[in-house]
Amino acid sequence: MTVSGATRAVSRIWTFSAAAAMILPALVWEETVRLSVVLVTILGLLAGCMSMPQPPKQSLFVLFFVPGTVRLAPEAEQIVHQVAVIAASSKTSKIEVSVPADAPGGMTLREGRFTSIQNALAASQINPMLFTRAPLTDAAARLAGGADRAELRLVP
C-alpha cells in the first residue's frame, strides 16, 4: 500500500492538531491557576482589611463655657451629651474633666464649671464615680478663649 502526498499532509495536520490539543489545555490550565492565585490573594487581602481593628473612637473633647460664667455654651451641651453616649457604649474607666485655674484676683469659676460638667454628664445617666478632675494644661489655657475652655478625656 502506498501513501499519497495528500494522505501524508492530512496525517501531518492530524499530528499537529493532536499535539496542539495536548498543549492548549496545559496553557488554559496554567492561566486558570494563575487567575485563581490572583483571586485568592485579593480575597485574602480584603478579608484582612475587614478584620483590622477599627480606629479608636474620639477620646478628647474640647468645649467652652459662656464667657465669664459657669454655664455651658449650647454647643458644649451637645458635646457633653456626645461624650456621655460614647462613655456609655464603650469601656470607659474614667472621664477626666479639665478646666482652667481661676485667674488671680478674678472670678472664682473653676469649682462651678466642674460642677456644671458633672451635672450634665450625670443627667445623661453616667456614673458619677467615673468623674475625675485634672488640671487644664497651661498651653491649653493660653490659647484664644482658653479662660473659658474645658476638656473632657475618656480613659479606657
C-alpha positions as CSV (number, residue, x, y, z in Angstrom):
1,M,0.0,0.0,0.0
2,T,1.4,3.4,-1.0
3,V,0.7,6.6,0.9
4,S,-0.1,9.6,-1.3
5,G,1.1,13.1,-0.6
6,A,-2.4,14.2,0.3
7,T,-2.6,11.4,2.9
8,R,0.8,12.5,4.3
9,A,-0.4,16.1,4.6
10,V,-3.5,15.1,6.4
11,S,-1.5,12.9,8.7
12,R,0.8,15.8,9.5
13,I,-2.1,18.1,10.1
14,W,-3.7,15.5,12.3
15,T,-0.5,15.0,14.3
16,F,-0.1,18.8,14.7
17,S,-3.7,19.1,15.8
18,A,-3.3,16.3,18.3
19,A,-0.1,18.0,19.7
20,A,-1.9,21.3,19.8
21,A,-4.9,19.7,21.6
22,M,-2.5,18.4,24.2
23,I,-0.6,21.8,24.6
24,L,-3.7,24.0,24.6
25,P,-5.3,22.5,27.7
26,A,-2.0,22.9,29.6
27,L,-1.9,26.6,28.6
28,V,-5.5,27.1,29.7
29,W,-4.8,25.2,32.9
30,E,-1.8,27.5,33.7
31,E,-3.9,30.6,33.0
32,T,-6.7,29.3,35.2
33,V,-4.3,28.5,38.1
34,R,-2.7,32.0,37.7
35,L,-6.1,33.7,37.8
36,S,-7.1,31.6,40.8
37,V,-4.0,32.6,42.7
38,V,-4.6,36.3,42.0
39,L,-8.3,35.9,43.0
40,V,-7.4,34.1,46.3
41,T,-4.8,36.8,47.1
42,I,-7.2,39.6,46.5
43,L,-9.9,37.9,48.7
44,G,-7.3,37.3,51.4
45,L,-6.3,40.9,51.4
46,L,-9.9,42.1,51.6
47,A,-10.6,39.7,54.4
48,G,-7.5,41.0,56.3
49,C,-8.8,44.6,55.9
50,M,-12.1,43.6,57.3
51,S,-10.6,42.1,60.4
52,M,-8.4,45.0,61.1
53,P,-9.3,46.8,64.4
54,Q,-11.3,49.9,63.9
55,P,-9.7,53.2,64.8
56,P,-10.3,54.3,68.3
57,K,-13.3,56.5,69.0
58,Q,-12.5,60.1,69.9
59,S,-11.2,60.4,73.4
60,L,-10.6,64.1,73.8
61,F,-13.4,66.7,73.6
62,V,-12.9,70.4,73.9
63,L,-15.8,72.6,74.9
64,F,-16.4,76.2,76.0
65,F,-18.4,78.0,78.7
66,V,-20.4,81.1,78.1
67,P,-17.5,83.7,78.8
68,G,-17.2,84.7,82.4
69,T,-19.9,82.2,83.6
70,V,-20.3,78.6,84.8
71,R,-22.9,78.0,82.1
72,L,-22.0,75.6,79.2
73,A,-22.4,77.1,75.8
74,P,-25.2,75.4,73.7
75,E,-22.6,73.6,71.6
76,A,-20.8,72.5,74.7
77,E,-24.0,70.8,76.0
78,Q,-24.2,68.8,72.8
79,I,-20.5,67.8,73.2
80,V,-21.1,66.7,76.8
81,H,-24.1,64.6,75.5
82,Q,-21.8,63.0,72.8
83,V,-19.2,62.2,75.5
84,A,-21.9,60.6,77.6
85,V,-23.1,58.4,74.7
86,I,-19.6,57.3,73.9
87,A,-18.7,56.6,77.5
88,A,-21.9,54.6,77.9
89,S,-21.2,52.5,74.8
90,S,-17.5,51.9,75.5
91,K,-15.5,50.5,78.3
92,T,-14.5,53.8,79.9
93,S,-12.7,53.6,83.2
94,K,-12.9,57.3,83.9
95,I,-13.8,60.7,82.5
96,E,-11.2,63.4,83.1
97,V,-12.7,66.8,83.4
98,S,-10.2,69.7,83.0
99,V,-11.0,73.4,83.4
100,P,-8.5,76.3,83.8
101,A,-7.4,77.6,87.1
102,D,-9.1,80.7,88.4
103,A,-7.2,83.9,87.4
104,P,-5.6,85.6,90.4
105,G,-7.8,88.3,91.6
106,G,-10.5,87.3,89.1
107,M,-13.8,85.5,89.5
108,T,-13.8,82.0,91.0
109,L,-15.4,79.9,88.3
110,R,-13.4,76.7,88.4
111,E,-15.5,74.8,91.0
112,G,-18.8,75.9,89.4
113,R,-17.5,74.8,86.0
114,F,-16.5,71.4,87.2
115,T,-20.0,71.0,88.8
116,S,-21.7,72.1,85.6
117,I,-20.0,69.5,83.5
118,Q,-20.5,66.8,86.1
119,N,-24.2,67.6,86.4
120,A,-24.6,67.5,82.6
121,L,-22.9,64.1,82.5
122,A,-24.9,62.8,85.4
123,A,-28.1,63.9,83.7
124,S,-27.1,61.6,80.8
125,Q,-27.1,58.6,83.3
126,I,-23.2,58.4,83.6
127,N,-22.0,57.1,86.8
128,P,-20.5,60.0,88.8
129,M,-17.8,57.6,90.2
130,L,-16.2,57.8,86.7
131,F,-15.5,61.6,87.0
132,T,-12.0,62.8,87.9
133,R,-10.6,66.2,87.9
134,A,-7.4,67.1,86.1
135,P,-5.7,70.4,85.6
136,L,-6.0,72.0,82.2
137,T,-2.6,72.4,80.7
138,D,-1.0,75.9,80.7
139,A,-0.7,75.6,76.9
140,A,-4.4,75.0,76.5
141,A,-5.3,77.7,78.9
142,R,-3.2,80.2,77.0
143,L,-5.0,79.6,73.7
144,A,-7.6,82.0,72.5
145,G,-10.7,81.5,74.6
146,G,-8.6,79.4,77.0
147,A,-10.1,81.0,80.1
148,D,-13.5,79.6,79.1
149,R,-12.2,76.3,77.8
150,A,-12.8,72.8,79.2
151,E,-11.6,69.4,78.1
152,L,-13.1,66.0,78.6
153,R,-11.0,63.0,78.2
154,L,-12.3,59.4,78.1
155,V,-9.8,57.0,79.6
156,P,-10.3,53.3,78.6
